[in-house]
């Protein structure tokens, strides 16, 4: 494997999902087709698809990287999201999708400088412990 291209996320109502995720994150719409919307995350994307019918996620989740957990927490609280206990900052969206947020500085995943610049995040840096983990891997 080389990386993650996109994640498909089922939601109940597409317009409500765009409003919810737009109130929590700065989103850029890559495109739309009937029943789906595609949200850019730099060089990757999330595909929101209408039609979620299963119960809320338990342990199954996916992780998103943010520039600031504090900013994300405030936005989630303002949006009325269900915040869960977890390693980073976990929440359930209104359709029961379990999302874990982690801060860019604390993970080994790295965006290239041009991608960070295009996202308006050119000043993000890794923590010293994360840099040490990357050096141990020869990265």
Protein Blocks (a to p, Z undefined) as FASTA:
>chain_A
ZZdfbdcdddfblmlmmmmmmmmpccddfbdcehiacddehjaccdddehiabdcdfkbc
cddddfblklmmmmmmmnopacdddfklccddfkopacddddfklpfbdcdfklmmmnop
amgccdfklmmmmmmnoZZ
